[in-house]
Amino acid sequence: MSKLKLDLHDIYNKGDQIDRALRDVLDEAARIRASQVEIIPGKGSGQLKKRVLRFLDQKEIRPLYHRVEKDSDNFGRIFVYFRWK
């Protein structure tokens, strides 16, 4: 099973690039049928993490993945899991 990782540290303040990066990593996950994507918004103020969660919760994005899990050990990580038929 393959896993992808998206680190948002470099573009944390560039809204359009954040959405594009999130969309790209989800598309790539679907293409290679990845089991998991790790998104790293970093710890900061928590605003970027909220933005990522809002993005994932959009009605056109939600069907693309199985579930989202916030890392209980590392506040700055979000895992997105996929289930392929």
C-alpha positions as CSV (number, residue, x, y, z in Angstrom):
1,M,0.0,0.0,0.0
2,S,1.4,3.4,-0.9
3,K,1.2,6.5,1.2
4,L,1.6,10.1,0.2
5,K,2.7,13.1,2.2
6,L,1.9,16.8,1.7
7,D,3.8,19.3,3.8
8,L,2.2,22.7,3.7
9,H,4.9,24.6,5.6
10,D,6.2,26.4,2.5
11,I,2.8,27.6,1.3
12,Y,1.0,28.2,4.6
13,N,0.1,31.7,3.7
14,K,-0.8,31.2,0.0
15,G,-4.5,30.3,0.0
16,D,-4.9,29.4,-3.7
17,Q,-1.8,27.2,-3.6
18,I,-3.0,25.4,-0.5
19,D,-6.3,24.4,-2.1
20,R,-4.5,23.4,-5.3
21,A,-1.9,21.3,-3.4
22,L,-4.7,19.5,-1.5
23,R,-6.6,18.8,-4.7
24,D,-3.4,17.6,-6.4
25,V,-2.5,15.2,-3.6
26,L,-6.1,13.7,-3.5
27,D,-6.0,13.3,-7.3
28,E,-2.6,11.6,-7.0
29,A,-3.9,9.3,-4.2
30,A,-6.8,8.2,-6.4
31,R,-4.5,7.7,-9.4
32,I,-2.1,5.4,-7.5
33,R,-4.8,4.1,-5.2
34,A,-2.9,5.2,-2.1
35,S,-4.1,3.9,1.3
36,Q,-3.3,7.1,3.1
37,V,-2.3,10.7,2.7
38,E,-0.5,12.5,5.5
39,I,-1.1,16.2,5.5
40,I,1.2,18.4,7.5
41,P,-0.3,21.9,8.2
42,G,2.2,22.3,11.1
43,K,1.4,23.4,14.6
44,G,1.2,27.2,14.3
45,S,-2.0,28.9,15.3
46,G,-4.2,26.1,14.1
47,Q,-5.7,28.2,11.3
48,L,-4.1,26.2,8.5
49,K,-5.2,22.9,10.1
50,K,-8.8,24.3,10.2
51,R,-8.6,25.3,6.6
52,V,-7.4,21.8,5.6
53,L,-10.3,20.2,7.5
54,R,-12.8,22.6,5.9
55,F,-11.4,21.8,2.5
56,L,-11.7,18.0,3.2
57,D,-15.3,18.6,4.4
58,Q,-16.6,20.1,1.2
59,K,-19.4,18.1,-0.4
60,E,-17.5,17.5,-3.7
61,I,-14.3,16.4,-1.8
62,R,-15.9,14.2,0.9
63,P,-16.7,11.3,-1.4
64,L,-13.1,11.0,-2.5
65,Y,-11.9,9.5,0.8
66,H,-13.0,7.1,3.5
67,R,-12.1,9.0,6.7
68,V,-9.9,11.7,8.3
69,E,-8.0,11.3,11.5
70,K,-6.2,14.0,13.5
71,D,-2.9,12.7,14.9
72,S,-3.3,12.5,18.6
73,D,0.4,12.6,19.2
74,N,1.3,15.4,16.8
75,F,-1.2,18.3,16.6
76,G,0.4,19.3,13.2
77,R,-0.6,16.2,11.3
78,I,-3.8,15.0,9.6
79,F,-4.3,11.6,8.0
80,V,-6.7,11.0,5.2
81,Y,-7.5,7.3,4.6
82,F,-8.9,5.7,1.4
83,R,-10.7,2.5,0.8
84,W,-10.6,1.2,-2.8
85,K,-12.9,-1.4,-4.2
